[in-house]
Amino acid sequence: MINKTDFISLFKNNTSDTGLTSGLVGDLLKENKAKRPPVIWLGTNTCAGDIISFLNSLDPGYRAVISDLIDFRYNSFVMTAEGNMATGVLTDAMAGNFEDFILIVEGTVPTRFEGLSCVIGLREGRPLTALEAVRELASVSRYVVAVGTCAAFGGPYAARPNPTWGKSVQDVVDRKVINVPGCPVHPDWVSGTLAHLIWFGEPELDEYNRPTLFFGETIHNLCQRRHYFDSGIFSAHPGEPWCMYKEGCKGPVTFADCPQRQWNGEHLNWPVGASTPCIGCVSPEFPDYSEPFFEHLPDIHLPGVTVNANRVGAVVGTITAAGIGGHLLTSILKGRLPKTIKKGFMPAKVGFQVLETTPAGKVKNILNKTVKKAIKRL
């Protein structure tokens, strides 16, 4: 059985150059086949983009996941059953007939009109609304996972003017929800979260209950174009190969591993790699407060911090020029120093010269002087 440390390393290293086949598919899945928990995937107000993305899982593939990792009991998009045969699965689960099942919800949960703007089916001759189904299933499930940004934070289906009063899953249930956002969600984020829940329990979560395994670093930190940002070389139009920060890229305030994980089945590309800005689709404020996508935002929401976007740019520029990388912005604003300082050394830059290492004492002096000036501008 794989241990937790190796599991995390396996998923973090699942980049465009490596797959999970050697460590996750095959013997590893099959030896856990007997432990497959029931999974109900409930689609509420959704475009079905997240289940479509999940169906395109490559490594492990969708067939391996449902055969060896989970016992997939319900999803209206892929199941052949209909009517009472289909909704009977839900009523059985609500009655407590499923042991330790995992509830996955895709889409927002409409609350207006007593939830009647989204009906799952009939129960005893009356409409079974998504609102009722989510609440009742969540109350008896082992884990609740909100897949996709709509389920996790509201997303497009709760965007203005939100005529159905759609809400996130967390807003309608009285228990903890694990959020796996994305518009759509990356299939690795789903299968990885499920595997962690089954083998090791709840993963480490950030302030928004997102697994840090996938949402622990900013896109800006991981971006292949980061060196252009540090050197002040910016694209003016989509399609140009330089940093897209000035075109409205939300990478500096978006926490996801898209640059290294990449998309399109075989991990071929991702938005910035295709020369279009990141639009921050995994963030709680998407899309209402991350629009317009191709312009600087008037305000940026970091976990626990709200600052003006233009001032963020000024602070990032000041810090970068002084030798402190722009990726420290979040830590600085939240009053945290990177672990590298505590260890005694960290990389530093002065202008365009890259120094090998700088003693921590000097870094702290630079930090104190520079950040005091920069923070005054916020």
Sequence and secondary structure as in RCSB ss.txt:
>XXXX:A:sequence
MINKTDFISLFKNNTSDTGLTSGLVGDLLKENKAKRPPVIWLGTNTCAGDIISFLNSLDPGYRAVISDLIDFRYN
SFVMTAEGNMATGVLTDAMAGNFEDFILIVEGTVPTRFEGLSCVIGLREGRPLTALEAVRELASVSRYVVAVGTC
AAFGGPYAARPNPTWGKSVQDVVDRKVINVPGCPVHPDWVSGTLAHLIWFGEPELDEYNRPTLFFGETIHNLCQR
RHYFDSGIFSAHPGEPWCMYKEGCKGPVTFADCPQRQWNGEHLNWPVGASTPCIGCVSPEFPDYSEPFFEHLPDI
HLPGVTVNANRVGAVVGTITAAGIGGHLLTSILKGRLPKTIKKGFMPAKVGFQVLETTPAGKVKNILNKTVKKAI
KRL
>XXXX:A:secstr
   HHHHHHHHHT STT  STTTTSTHHHHTTGGG  EEEEEE B  SHHHHHHHT BTTBHHHIIIII EEEE 
TTT    HHHHHHHHHHHHTT SSS EEEEESBEE GGGGTTSEEEEETTEEEEHHHHHHHHHHH SEEEEESHH
HHH TGGG TT TT EE STTT SS  EEE  TT  HHHHHHHHHHHHHH S  B TTS BHHHHSSBHHHH TT
HHHHHTT B SSTT SSB GGGT  GGG B  HHHH BTTTT B TGGGT     TTSTTTTTTT STTS  SEE
EETTEEEEHHHHHHHHHHHHHHT  GGGHHHHHTT   HHHHHTEEEEEETTEEEEEEEHHHHHHHHHHHHHHHH
HT 
